[in-house]
């Protein structure tokens, strides 16, 4: 799914970590696969934004 959306392996790893953190606080109660897919897509965007911000800070 992430490769089709054009995300890098680093972004995927970061997103999985973020999903695990969210699962600790808000565990899925129904349909875990759908919950994971929804949250993973959300966290992919967050991971990309964080990585772009880090790269930008390094260039300054």
C-alpha positions in Angstrom: 0.0 0.0 0.0 2.7 2.5 1.0 4.9 1.7 -2.1 1.9 2.4 -4.3 1.5 5.7 -2.6 5.1 6.6 -3.2 6.5 6.5 0.3 10.1 5.5 1.2 11.1 2.6 3.4 12.1 5.1 6.1 8.7 6.7 6.1 7.0 3.3 6.3 9.1 2.4 9.4 8.3 5.6 11.1 4.6 5.2 10.3 4.5 1.6 11.7 6.1 3.0 14.9 3.5 5.7 15.2 0.7 3.1 14.6 2.1 0.9 17.4 2.2 4.0 19.7 -1.5 4.7 18.9 -2.5 1.1 19.4 -1.1 1.3 23.0 -3.4 4.2 23.8 -6.4 3.5 21.6 -6.4 -0.3 20.8 -8.8 -1.4 18.0 -11.9 -3.1 19.2 -13.4 -4.2 15.9 -11.9 -5.1 12.5 -8.2 -4.7 13.3 -7.1 -4.9 9.7 -9.3 -2.0 8.7 -8.2 0.0 11.7 -4.5 -0.6 10.9 -5.0 0.4 7.2 -6.8 3.6 8.2 -4.3 4.6 10.9 -1.3 3.6 8.8 -2.4 5.9 5.9 -2.8 8.7 8.4 0.6 8.1 10.0 2.4 7.9 6.6 1.5 11.5 6.0 2.7 12.5 9.5 5.9 10.6 9.0 6.6 12.3 5.6 6.0 15.7 7.2 8.3 15.0 10.1 11.1 13.7 7.8 10.8 16.7 5.5 11.0 19.1 8.5 14.1 17.3 9.7 15.8 17.5 6.3 14.9 21.2 6.1 16.4 21.9 9.5 19.6 20.2 8.5 19.9 22.4 5.4 19.6 25.6 7.4 
